[in-house]
């Protein structure tokens, strides 16, 4: 009972926490923000119990570039018409079933709307700069029509569709081929991953710019193996022949690695040999000139030297000391 009374005092009711200007200022200060709304470029509104965003409050935060809204009870995206500078929007773990309210976010770069109830990708036509779209753990599918709009995003590089209801792997692959900028794709957890034969090999081979698929990166040697396999597979779907082609490519890759390693070792050995030869040449020249390793004059080279002589005295005539003078 006491916790319920405290919640009511803070503005919470059955419709969720009421978004007020006072509460927003408190949240900003709690996260080292500013009391003046338009000065804030980040706003942490996660896990506040909001069921909706108040447009009259949100329109004050015109300088926002990153907005956290995860873990609330939002049923739709709204109130962001004046927040035109937003680059990153995080609305995962809410109750959203339709993508909307993004018409003015022309500079939006990253959208995380995972763990909601979205049934179809839509409402992103005004976001041409979107590079990262996370729609994992939603209700997309079973038909590819539910994700067709992703193919129209000109800058999309990362697409997360894991744990949805997509069933047609061939159609999904055909759609991804249209996204020339795609670098990262998450498809695990969909029914098609199990039913689509040789899923990873075929996706890697068909998407030349892909660098990450599901749980691990796509390295260059894996791409070569998959492409060699896919060429033979496409001819007659002969699995044995395709696997044989992959094994041959693996042998070629190993041989190239061995030759490259030998080349590096030889280059290193040649460098050492050249350095030693140069050092010996330099030292021989120094010795011939009567210089030490540190390039200092070597005393007494080619002459008899009197250790007790005054070092400041001029040398005797002829530059040499007579043996009889030393007795």
C-alpha angles and dihedrals in degrees: 000000000000091000091050092051090050090051092051091049090054092056100265121139137156088287091056133254114334112237106229132168091243093053092048092053090051091051092049093051091046089060096042093264131135134270091226104081100212093053093065117095094179128047124187108202098150121136094006097127095246115162093184140009116244109229091204090059099037093051088070092063097073095147097060118133100165125034125185114200103150123133097031128110098254115159095188142005111256145141096051099108092111096040092084096150096063112131101170124037121181115189101149123140096036135110100261117145099173134041109233143127095063098104095115098041095096093153095050109140104172131027123183110188098150124142096033133106102263113154100182139022108243142129095056099104092105093054104079093157095056108130102162123049120174114189099151120145097024134116101266115149160324087190123050089234087083091067100031093110091066089072090064096059104105099198101036113139105158123043120178114191099150121145098019130120103262113144108171107078094177092055092046090052092049090052093049091052087065091059099080093178096054114129105158129037131177115194104147117124094041121114093240092064091070097038098043105087116235091359100177097042093049096045093048092047094047097047106058096184096048113122100168131035121182111305102001143033125262107240122199094250091052090051091053091050093048093047092050089049093047095051092060094037091055092057100061107337090250103164096193092052092046092051090048090053089051092051091052090051090051089054090050092050092050091049092050090050091050093049091046091051092049090049091052092048092049091048090052093048091048090051091052092047093050092047092051092048091050091048092051091048092051093048092049090052091050093050091049089052093047095249128137128230088271089051092252120139114268107231117228099013107155094356143074110252128202106222091197095052122114106263089211095052117103115256118261120263111287091023095260133101116233115234092230091057090060093060 
